[in-house]
Amino acid sequence: MSLIRFGNFFMKNSFKENVKILWLLDDEKWGHLIGKDHLGNEYYENKEERYGRSRWCLPAGPRGKQDPTQIPPGWNQWLHMVTDVIPEIDTPNYVWMPKKHVTNQTGTRKAYKVYNTMAPHTAAWNPTAAERH
């Protein structure tokens, strides 16, 4: 972090916003609010930043509870610069895209469980050795 970048960061945002950004991202970011999704995530853009760092997301959940699956597919495309279409204005409706975005359910009761309904194709090998005299 350069001293100039840190100074610009504190000049562009309010003190409360600076503390929030540093707490959630561990980085100095400033830019324009582009939109907000149904989960409460806020999406920002700063065209002065270098390519690849110009778009970011402030997650809605508390620190340590954020998960990449909490970003809907349309906003994920926008964040990774696949498209410049803002999902709030024009939501993409692809065949493969689910109607309602569901976050990762691992570790919950709703997690997918695989049940084996077939008999095993192989049997475990139990070696039997003759006694030595």
N, C-alpha and C positions, 0 to 999 in steps of 0.2 A: 504494500500500500504506500503510495507516495503522499507526501505532505500536501501537495496541490490537490490531489484527488480527494483526500480526506477533508480539506477545507471547502471544496466545491460541494461535497456531500452535505456538510453542515449548513451551508448557505442556501441550498435548494429546498430542503425539507424543514419542517418544524422539529422542535426538540423531541416531542412525543413520537412523531413518525420516525425520526432517526433511531431512537431507542428500540422501537418495534422492529425496524428493518435489521438493525445489528443483532438483535436477539434471535430473530427467525432465520436470517440468511448468513450471518457471520461475514457480511460483505457490505461495502458501501454502494448503494444503488439509488438512483433518482431517475424519475421519468414520468410519463403521463399514464394515468389509469386508462386502460383500453376497455376493460370489461370485468364482469364478475359472473361466476357460474352458479349453478343451483346448490353447490356444496359450500359456497361462501369464499372460495379462492378468488383472489384479486390478481389480475394480469396487467403487467406494465410493459412499456416500451420506451427506450431511449435511443434515438437514431444517432446520437453523438458517440455512443459506445462502439467498440469494435465488433465486427461480424461474429456472430455466435454468442455474444454476451449482451445483445441489445434487447432481448425479451426475457422476462422472468415472471415467476409466480410467487405471490405471498400466500402461503397456505393458511387455511382457515383454522385448523386444529392447533392444539397446544404444541409447544416445542417437544420433540421426541416422539410424538404420535403421528407425524406426517408420513404419508405413504405415496409413492409415485402412482399407484392405481387410483388415487383420489382425484386425478386430473382426467376429465372426460376426453374422449377421442378427438373431438373437433378442436378443443383447446390444445391438446397435445400436438396436433398437426401445426397449429399456429405457433406454438412455442419453439418447435424444431424447424421452423421456416419452410415447411413443406408447402404451405399455402399462406397467402396474405389475407384471406377471407376471415373476418371476425365471426366466430361461431354464434355470438349473440344475435347478429344481424341476419346471417344466412347459415342455418344449421345444415350440415351435409347429411343426406339420407342415403347411405350406401347399403347394399344388400347385406354385407357382412357385419354392419354396425348394429349392435343391440338397440332396441327402442329406448330402454332406460339404462343408464350407466350404473353398474354395480361395482363397488370397491372390492378389494381383495378380502375374501372371507376366511383365509387360513387362520386357524387357531380359534375359530368360533364354532357354534353348533351348526351354522349354515355351510360349513366347509364341505367340499365334495369328497365323498368317500368311495373308494373302489371296492366292490364286492366281487369275490371270485366265485363264479357259479359252475366252473368246469372242473373236472377231475384232473389231477396233475398228470402230465405226460411222462414224467420220469419218477423214479423212486429213489429215495435216499440210499446210499451205499453204506452198509454196516459191515466192515471187514471182520472176518473171523479168522483168527490165527490159531494154528495147532499149538498145543503145549510143547514146550521144549523140555527135554530130559537132560 
